[in-house]
């Protein structure tokens, strides 16, 4: 009886993996079907900056050289002592559409949200608000791409996502980790706004009172996501705005970062977190049971349960085969497909660890401050 139940469990696991795998080709077909007309409302871009990381100057130049007819850009730093302040002063000199401001302290929210709230004070004629991180490397059409889908009134916000181009095996693992979750962003039920690149019509932003909600928020993007979805709008992933970012180069630091991301989700988006927790940890339990059964000589159920590893490899291979076709970067920049595929089972193990660690995390240390779960 137990073996029969294990076989049924294995079949359920395989069907679940097949469903996840099928999301990639369906997502690709969806990107080919959506075509938007030109749409260029007046836009304000707000970019919080802190320190000068790798590629900072090039990134800022990317923001300043957008091919878009009417926009202004507001850079926000915490202090004149921040090296980003001096660099930005030089970069925006003689650029009337760009300004540099200092963050107004806001003790009830995170430092990044305080910077965004400060930037909003300088928005004047904008019909669309765009929020971005200074560590992304936008191409010249980034602004046009993130705004264009907002012409659809059923879309409340648009979003991009990060992409890591690896330079060694550590950053390759991190890149594979990042890729594994992108497929869900193509589906409205799962899509969330990513703070590195997100846009919203100002009238929607105002009606949903997001500015007021941010005053006590730790996470800008998850609060915006919940507000937009609760109002009945969709969030649309624009694949052309899946944008290059510098990857963390230390696995341990990256794992802490991943746990922090999942903890934010647990605090603000518990339904999605529960699904991820069950899926990632459940898959690892099934695989571990399969290995145990093989060691005990129960080969049929053992192989069935362990077959999920092969399906995870297929998932990774499909991901790196399909996703670059939706992005703006030349195909020669992507490393071999087999490397992503073979690393995917390790990625799912790391994701399970992130999910488990986030379940027992009571506070987050981020950018010099400690945050606890906000009260409902």
Secondary structure, DSSP 4 states (H G I P E B T S, - for coil): -HHHHHHHHHHHHHHHHHHHHHHHHHHHHHHHH---------EEEEEE--S--TTHHHHHHHHHT---SSEEEEEEES-TTSHHHHHHHHHTTT-TTEEEEEPPP-TTS-HHHHHHHHHHTT--S-SEEEEEETTB---TTHHHHHHHGGGSTTEEEEEEEEE---SSHHHHHHHHHHHHHHGGGGSTTT---BTTEEEEEHHHHHHTTHHHHHTT-S-HHHHHHHHHHHTT-EEEEEEEEEEEBPPPS-HHHHHHHHHHHHHHHHHH-HHHHHHHHHHHHHHHHHHHHHHHHHHTT-HHHHHHHHHHHHHHHHHHHHHHHHGGGGSSS-GGGS--HHHHHHHHHHHHHHHHHHHHHHHT--EEEETTEEEEPPP-
